[in-house]
Amino acid sequence: MPLFKKERKVLELINQHIEAVIHCNQLFIKSLEILNEKGMGIEIERMAKEVGQAESEADHIRHEIIQSLLKGALLPESRREILTIIGKIDDIANKCEEIIKQISLQNIEFFEELKPSIKEINLKTKQQLQCLQELINKIFSHFYHGEEYHNELLDIVKLESEIDEIEYNAIRTLFDMDIELAKKNQIKAIISDIAEISDIGEDISDVLEMIMVLRKV
């Protein structure tokens, strides 16, 4: 089914919103790489501000999408679906901003034993976001062909499951270390927050699956 002008505009804005959130996540990942290479310092504070600015840009685009929907773009059920999806996508940018702020405020650094796990979680989260972007594009460009994208959904869920396992092993390594319990709990909370970004991605995939089922003819 071809998209009309208003529908195309909304899809373009959704793409811009996802791109802005992915950019925010990339800045977040870069900030953690700098933290792991150089430790806490002025550069982390600068990166935290950049992540915050990227989050604000994503939020601005989200409001643009809402304004387009208020003007009558798309059918009512599609508007509800899009509002749900962009809200959850925006949660990813919010989470990135929140985590790097907490790292900066609490002066957190990761032990060498944990750095490979943090890197792997971020890599798989990045892959997951790219899969989500492609799937959202496909679904909203071809409303009635959702059954064709089942494998893409499985890929997103698989990545989230892999991240859960990395998180579990990292936390087990952390609690085997000879450091005070308060420090363990502080770092555990941050690791869990980083992994939670992929949980949000899986939540989005659940919404997309629901849309695919409802659109099936």
C-alpha positions in Angstrom: 0.0 0.0 0.0 1.6 3.3 -1.0 2.1 6.0 1.6 0.4 9.4 1.3 2.2 12.7 1.8 1.3 13.0 5.5 2.2 9.4 6.1 5.6 9.8 4.4 6.3 12.9 6.5 5.5 11.0 9.8 7.7 8.1 8.7 10.6 10.5 7.9 10.2 12.1 11.3 10.2 8.6 13.0 13.4 7.9 11.1 14.9 11.1 12.3 13.9 10.3 15.8 15.5 6.9 15.7 18.6 8.4 14.2 18.8 10.9 17.0 18.4 8.3 19.6 21.0 6.1 18.0 23.3 9.1 17.9 22.7 9.6 21.6 23.5 6.0 22.3 26.7 6.2 20.2 27.8 9.2 22.2 27.0 7.3 25.4 29.1 4.3 24.2 32.0 6.6 23.3 31.8 8.2 26.8 32.2 4.7 28.4 35.1 3.9 26.1 36.8 7.1 27.2 36.1 6.3 30.8 37.6 2.8 30.4 40.7 4.1 28.6 41.4 7.3 30.5 39.4 7.1 33.7 37.2 9.8 35.2 38.0 13.4 34.2 36.9 16.5 32.5 36.3 14.7 29.3 33.6 12.5 30.8 31.8 15.7 32.0 32.0 17.0 28.5 30.6 13.8 27.1 27.8 13.8 29.6 26.7 17.2 28.3 26.9 16.0 24.7 24.7 13.0 25.5 22.3 15.3 27.2 22.1 17.6 24.2 21.5 14.6 21.9 18.7 13.4 24.2 17.1 16.9 23.9 17.3 16.8 20.1 15.6 13.4 20.1 12.9 14.7 22.4 12.4 17.7 20.1 11.8 15.4 17.1 9.4 13.3 19.2 7.3 16.4 19.8 7.4 17.1 16.1 5.9 13.7 15.5 3.2 14.3 18.0 2.3 17.6 16.3 2.0 15.9 13.0 -0.3 13.3 14.5 -2.4 16.0 16.1 -2.9 17.4 12.6 -4.5 14.2 11.5 -1.7 12.2 9.9 -2.5 8.5 9.8 -5.5 6.5 11.1 -6.3 6.7 14.9 -5.0 3.1 15.5 -1.7 3.9 13.8 -1.3 7.1 15.8 -1.6 5.1 19.0 1.0 2.6 17.8 3.4 5.3 16.8 3.0 7.2 20.1 3.8 4.1 22.0 6.8 3.3 19.9 8.4 6.8 19.9 7.8 7.0 23.7 9.7 3.8 24.3 12.5 4.8 21.8 12.8 8.1 23.6 13.3 6.1 26.8 16.6 4.8 25.4 18.0 8.3 25.0 16.7 9.2 28.5 18.4 6.1 29.9 21.7 6.9 28.2 21.6 10.4 29.7 20.7 9.2 33.1 23.5 6.6 33.3 26.3 8.9 32.2 25.1 11.6 34.6 25.2 9.1 37.4 28.6 7.8 36.4 29.9 11.4 36.4 28.2 12.4 39.7 29.2 9.3 41.6 32.7 9.2 40.1 32.4 5.6 39.0 35.1 3.7 37.2 35.0 0.1 36.1 37.5 -2.5 37.1 39.6 -4.1 34.4 37.9 -7.4 34.8 34.5 -5.8 33.9 35.6 -3.6 30.9 35.2 -6.4 28.2 31.7 -7.1 29.4 30.7 -3.4 29.2 32.1 -3.2 25.7 30.3 -6.4 24.6 27.0 -5.2 26.1 27.3 -1.9 24.2 28.2 -3.6 21.0 25.2 -5.9 21.1 22.9 -3.0 22.1 24.1 -1.0 19.1 23.3 -4.0 16.9 19.9 -4.3 18.5 19.0 -0.6 17.8 20.1 -0.9 14.2 17.8 -4.0 13.8 14.9 -2.0 15.4 15.4 0.9 13.1 15.2 -1.4 10.0 12.2 -3.3 11.3 10.2 -0.1 12.2 11.0 1.2 8.7 9.7 -2.0 7.1 6.5 -2.3 9.2 5.4 1.3 8.7 6.3 1.3 5.0 4.3 -1.9 4.5 1.6 -2.2 7.1 0.1 -5.5 5.9 3.3 -7.6 5.4 4.2 -8.0 9.1 4.5 -11.8 8.9 7.5 -11.4 6.7 9.5 -9.8 9.5 9.3 -12.5 12.1 13.0 -13.4 11.9 13.9 -9.8 12.5 11.9 -9.9 15.8 13.7 -13.0 16.8 17.1 -11.4 16.2 16.2 -8.5 18.5 15.1 -10.9 21.3 18.2 -13.0 20.8 20.5 -10.0 21.3 18.6 -9.0 24.4 19.0 -12.6 25.8 22.8 -12.5 25.0 23.1 -9.2 26.8 21.3 -10.6 29.9 23.9 -13.4 30.0 26.8 -11.0 29.7 25.3 -8.9 32.5 24.8 -11.9 34.7 28.4 -13.1 34.2 29.8 -9.5 34.8 27.9 -9.2 38.1 29.0 -12.6 39.2 32.6 -11.6 38.4 32.1 -8.3 40.3 30.8 -10.1 43.5 33.7 -12.5 43.4 36.1 -9.5 43.7 37.6 -8.5 47.0 36.1 -5.1 47.4 33.6 -3.6 49.8 30.0 -4.5 49.3 28.8 -0.9 48.9 31.2 -0.5 45.9 29.9 -3.8 44.5 26.3 -2.6 44.7 27.2 0.8 43.2 28.8 -0.7 40.1 26.2 -3.5 39.9 23.5 -0.9 39.6 25.3 0.8 36.7 26.0 -2.4 34.8 22.3 -3.3 35.2 21.3 0.1 33.9 23.5 -0.3 30.8 22.0 -3.7 30.1 18.5 -2.3 30.6 18.8 -0.3 27.4 18.4 -3.6 25.6 15.4 -4.5 27.7 13.7 -1.3 26.3 14.6 -2.5 22.8 12.9 -5.8 23.5 9.8 -3.9 24.8 9.7 -2.1 21.5 10.0 -5.4 19.6 7.0 -6.6 21.6 4.9 -3.6 20.5 6.0 -4.2 16.9 5.0 -7.8 17.1 1.6 -6.7 18.4 1.2 -4.3 15.4 2.2 -7.1 13.0 -0.5 -9.4 14.4 -3.2 -6.7 14.3 -2.2 -5.7 10.7 -2.2 -9.3 9.5 -4.9 -9.8 6.8 
